[in-house]
């Protein structure tokens, strides 16, 4: 059984920002390594996305619809809808999730 993985524009911008930051701080080699590690891991969600944990901060308030894939310090937040995995965000797990979500809500027009 296979799922289709679909990225939101927000998640694509997140990934680009993470890779740009790593490139600026550590150079192209580290940025390429991270890219080559993250994308196959996310593509692996085609198989069994339910194997990933529910986002703990959301689970604590009773929201169980969102899961996350952990790859090093990075968190890829997604939701399963039918046979589709919708990638919603790619975040640095060292940052506060609540703070990031509030910032996103404030930025929206």
trRosetta pair geometry for C-beta under 8 A, 3 or more apart (Angstrom, degrees):
i j d omega theta_ij theta_ji phi_ij phi_ji
2 46 5.3 -1 -159 169 87 96
2 47 7.1 -31 -115 -92 66 42
2 83 7.7 50 97 -173 52 107
3 45 6.6 -66 76 133 130 78
3 46 5.2 -160 60 -144 75 45
3 47 7.6 -75 21 10 96 13
3 49 5.9 -26 27 -15 165 120
3 80 7.1 -69 -132 -133 149 98
3 83 5.5 -164 -121 178 64 60
3 84 6.2 147 -172 -110 91 16
3 85 4.9 73 139 -21 135 99
4 46 7.4 27 -96 -120 18 90
4 83 6.3 61 8 124 89 86
4 84 4.9 -27 65 -111 95 75
4 85 7.1 -169 87 25 43 72
5 42 6.6 125 -169 149 152 88
5 43 6.4 -134 21 -120 159 46
5 45 5.5 104 -94 75 119 110
5 46 5.8 -79 -29 -69 106 82
5 84 7.8 151 -92 -163 19 64
5 85 4.8 -21 -108 68 67 109
5 87 6.5 36 -176 -28 93 109
6 84 5.8 -2 5 -171 116 113
6 85 7.1 162 24 81 67 53
6 86 5.4 -22 72 -109 98 65
6 87 6.9 -164 91 16 43 80
7 11 4.9 -132 -163 83 85 121
7 12 5.1 92 145 -57 129 92
7 15 8.0 -44 -150 -2 138 137
7 87 4.6 -23 -110 60 63 119
8 11 4.7 96 54 5 80 101
8 12 7.1 -144 94 -4 44 85
8 86 6.5 52 -42 176 98 94
8 87 6.4 -146 10 87 77 64
8 88 5.6 32 13 -120 135 45
9 12 5.6 -55 -150 37 34 113
9 13 6.4 34 152 -19 67 104
10 13 5.8 -56 -151 36 31 110
10 14 6.4 37 149 -24 64 104
10 88 6.8 0 80 -178 119 55
10 89 6.4 -36 124 -89 109 71
10 104 7.6 53 -152 -143 136 129
11 14 5.3 -47 -148 31 35 117
11 15 6.5 35 154 -19 65 102
11 76 7.7 64 -152 -152 118 85
11 87 4.4 146 171 125 170 94
11 88 5.7 150 -61 129 116 10
11 89 5.5 -120 -97 -81 81 18
11 90 5.5 93 -162 -14 76 88
12 15 5.8 -52 -149 35 32 110
12 16 6.4 32 152 -18 64 107
13 16 5.6 -55 -147 39 32 113
13 17 6.2 34 154 -21 66 106
14 17 5.8 -59 -150 36 28 110
14 18 6.4 27 154 -18 65 106
14 89 5.5 106 -46 -160 167 60
14 90 3.9 157 113 52 119 81
14 91 6.5 -52 -165 -66 135 54
15 18 5.8 -54 -149 35 31 111
15 19 6.3 25 156 -13 66 109
15 38 7.1 169 -137 128 109 149
15 90 4.5 57 -69 44 73 157
16 19 5.9 -59 -146 41 29 108
16 20 6.1 31 155 -21 65 109
17 20 5.7 -53 -142 37 29 113
17 21 6.3 31 156 -21 63 106
18 21 5.8 -57 -151 35 28 111
18 22 6.4 24 155 -14 64 107
18 34 7.4 -133 135 143 106 142
18 74 6.8 59 -152 -113 155 127
18 90 6.0 -92 -7 123 142 114
18 92 6.5 163 -113 -58 106 92
19 22 5.8 -53 -143 39 32 109
19 23 6.1 36 154 -23 65 107
19 31 5.2 86 -168 -160 78 100
19 34 6.5 -174 -107 89 76 121
19 35 5.8 47 -114 -71 127 100
20 23 5.6 -54 -147 36 29 114
20 24 6.3 27 156 -17 64 108
20 31 7.9 55 -80 -128 16 133
21 24 5.8 -57 -147 38 29 109
21 25 6.1 11 161 -5 66 114
22 25 6.1 -65 -139 48 27 101
22 26 5.5 -35 -177 38 67 113
22 30 5.5 -131 167 116 105 104
22 31 4.6 149 101 -93 104 74
22 34 5.4 6 126 11 175 155
23 26 7.3 -74 -110 58 12 70
23 27 6.7 -27 -157 160 49 11
23 28 5.9 31 -138 -89 93 50
23 30 7.6 -176 -90 73 40 86
23 31 3.8 16 -74 -64 80 151
26 29 7.8 -97 134 66 90 77
26 30 3.8 -26 119 45 125 154
26 31 7.0 159 76 -40 95 75
27 30 5.7 92 65 16 74 98
27 31 7.0 -137 108 -3 38 97
28 31 5.5 -60 -144 41 34 114
28 32 6.0 35 159 -21 70 107
29 32 5.9 -56 -148 36 27 109
29 33 6.4 28 153 -19 62 107
30 33 5.6 -52 -146 36 34 114
30 34 6.4 34 155 -19 66 104
31 34 5.9 -55 -150 36 30 110
31 35 6.4 33 151 -19 64 107
32 35 5.5 -52 -147 37 32 115
32 36 6.1 28 155 -15 66 110
33 36 5.8 -60 -145 42 28 108
33 37 6.3 25 155 -18 64 110
34 37 5.7 -60 -147 38 30 109
34 38 6.0 22 160 -16 68 112
34 72 7.8 -79 -126 33 91 152
34 74 8.0 107 -164 -25 110 146
35 38 6.2 -59 -137 39 24 104
35 39 6.2 15 173 -13 63 113
36 39 6.9 -44 -124 35 22 104
36 40 7.2 15 174 -4 52 110
37 40 7.1 -74 -161 41 22 99
37 41 6.5 17 155 -17 61 118
37 71 6.2 156 137 174 101 125
37 72 7.3 50 126 -15 145 121
38 41 5.7 -68 -152 39 30 112
38 42 6.1 23 159 -16 70 109
38 71 5.6 147 -106 99 69 157
38 74 6.6 -26 -104 87 117 156
38 76 7.4 138 -161 -59 99 131
38 90 7.4 54 -170 -146 140 134
39 42 5.8 -56 -144 39 31 108
39 43 6.1 33 156 -20 66 108
40 43 5.4 -53 -142 39 34 115
40 44 6.4 49 152 -33 63 99
41 44 5.5 -47 -160 20 31 120
41 69 6.1 155 145 157 106 134
41 71 4.8 125 93 -88 171 136
41 76 7.6 154 109 9 109 146
42 45 5.9 -28 -175 -2 46 114
42 69 6.5 165 -97 68 63 158
42 76 5.7 -130 -97 -175 104 170
42 87 6.5 22 -161 -95 125 142
43 46 6.2 -13 171 -11 59 111
44 47 6.0 -35 -179 18 63 111
45 48 8.0 -106 -152 68 41 34
45 49 4.5 44 -167 -92 90 94
45 52 7.4 -20 -112 -19 99 134
45 69 6.5 -95 -71 -59 113 141
45 78 6.7 31 -150 59 161 169
45 85 4.7 -178 136 153 125 174
45 87 7.9 147 42 -71 161 99
46 85 7.3 -121 -83 13 43 133
48 51 4.5 59 119 -20 109 113
49 52 6.1 -40 -177 17 58 111
49 67 6.5 135 160 73 92 151
49 78 6.8 -91 -159 99 129 134
49 80 5.2 158 93 -79 138 118
49 85 4.9 172 -80 -98 154 126
50 67 7.4 -141 -121 -81 36 162
50 80 6.9 -23 -67 -26 78 161
52 67 4.4 105 97 163 108 120
52 68 6.0 -153 164 78 121 31
52 69 5.0 -69 -114 -79 142 64
52 70 7.9 157 -144 -1 100 72
52 78 7.7 63 75 49 155 108
53 56 7.2 4 138 -50 125 83
53 67 6.5 155 88 -151 30 83
53 68 6.3 -25 72 54 79 81
53 70 7.8 12 30 -16 111 111
54 58 6.9 -116 161 78 92 100
54 59 4.5 101 115 -72 120 119
54 64 5.1 -40 -134 -144 145 71
54 66 6.9 92 -157 80 69 55
54 67 5.7 -64 -99 -99 41 67
54 68 7.9 55 166 10 14 82
55 58 4.3 51 85 21 107 112
55 59 6.5 176 83 -19 50 87
55 63 7.8 -17 65 98 105 102
55 66 4.7 -13 4 105 122 105
55 67 6.7 -171 -31 -127 75 15
55 68 5.0 87 -86 -22 80 115
55 75 7.9 85 -118 178 97 131
55 77 6.1 21 -77 -123 132 106
55 97 7.5 165 -177 -165 119 161
56 59 5.3 -52 -137 35 33 115
56 60 6.4 43 160 -29 64 100
57 60 6.0 -46 -157 22 28 117
57 61 7.7 4 152 2 56 102
57 97 5.0 -170 11 78 162 140
57 98 6.5 -148 -171 -54 144 86
58 61 6.2 -69 -159 45 39 95
58 63 4.0 -72 174 78 99 110
58 64 7.4 171 121 -73 102 28
58 65 8.0 -83 145 45 141 67
58 66 5.4 46 58 53 166 117
59 62 7.6 60 -171 -65 33 11
59 63 6.9 -98 -73 68 29 59
59 64 6.0 60 -110 -94 76 73
63 66 6.6 16 137 17 106 102
65 79 5.7 14 148 -132 91 110
66 77 5.8 4 180 -171 115 101
66 78 7.2 154 -155 78 71 28
66 79 5.5 -51 -103 -80 64 88
66 88 7.3 -58 -133 32 113 148
67 77 7.5 159 85 -151 38 54
67 78 5.9 -28 68 68 85 79
67 79 7.2 140 20 -97 79 38
67 80 7.1 25 13 -17 126 97
68 75 4.9 -13 -170 -169 133 95
68 76 6.2 146 -158 71 70 46
68 77 5.0 -30 -97 -95 92 61
68 78 7.2 140 -99 19 40 72
69 75 7.5 145 71 -160 48 46
69 76 4.3 -14 56 58 99 107
69 78 7.0 24 -8 7 99 117
70 74 7.3 149 -156 83 49 52
70 75 6.0 -19 -101 -103 68 67
70 76 7.9 -159 -71 21 23 76
70 93 7.0 34 -132 -65 94 153
71 74 5.1 -21 70 67 84 103
71 76 6.8 28 8 -10 109 111
73 92 6.1 13 127 -163 106 72
73 93 4.7 -148 177 48 63 101
73 94 5.3 -2 -176 -32 129 97
74 90 6.4 0 -176 -176 115 85
74 91 6.8 153 -157 80 66 41
74 92 6.2 -47 -102 -107 67 44
74 93 6.1 -162 -103 -13 10 96
75 89 7.7 10 106 107 89 99
75 90 7.6 164 84 -156 49 41
75 91 4.7 -20 63 65 96 96
75 92 7.7 28 18 119 85 4
75 93 4.6 110 -28 -76 103 95
75 97 7.6 -39 72 -90 159 113
76 87 6.2 -37 179 -143 104 105
76 89 7.3 178 -152 92 42 54
76 90 5.2 -7 -106 -107 77 75
76 91 7.8 174 -81 22 32 69
77 87 7.7 111 80 -162 48 58
77 88 5.0 -57 103 67 94 102
77 89 4.3 13 44 53 112 98
77 90 7.8 -152 20 -70 72 31
77 91 6.8 28 -12 4 108 114
78 85 5.3 17 167 179 140 91
78 86 5.9 160 -160 80 82 47
78 87 4.9 -41 -96 -102 105 49
78 88 5.8 163 -105 6 39 85
79 85 7.6 161 80 -156 35 52
79 86 5.1 -14 59 58 85 103
79 88 6.3 52 -5 -32 95 126
80 84 7.3 153 -157 84 52 48
80 85 5.7 -27 -101 -101 69 68
80 86 7.8 178 -90 16 19 76
81 84 5.0 -20 69 68 86 99
81 86 5.9 25 8 -12 115 117
87 90 7.3 15 170 -51 115 90
89 100 7.9 116 -172 138 147 132
91 95 6.6 -112 175 58 101 113
91 97 6.9 80 136 -108 163 79
91 100 6.0 70 -133 167 132 173
92 95 5.0 75 82 -1 95 106
95 99 6.8 -111 165 70 93 117
95 100 5.8 87 123 -53 122 118
96 99 3.9 67 86 10 110 115
96 100 6.7 174 90 -13 57 84
97 100 5.6 -57 -149 37 33 112
97 101 6.3 29 157 -17 68 107
98 101 5.9 -57 -147 38 30 108
98 102 6.3 29 156 -18 65 107
99 102 5.9 -55 -146 37 28 110
99 103 6.4 31 154 -21 63 107
100 103 5.7 -55 -150 35 30 113
100 104 6.6 31 153 -20 64 105
101 104 5.6 -52 -150 34 34 113
101 105 6.5 33 153 -19 65 104
102 105 5.8 -54 -150 35 33 111
102 106 6.4 31 153 -18 66 107
103 106 5.8 -58 -149 37 30 111
103 107 6.3 30 154 -22 65 109
104 107 5.7 -56 -146 34 31 112
104 108 6.8 41 155 -35 63 98
105 108 6.0 -44 -156 13 33 114
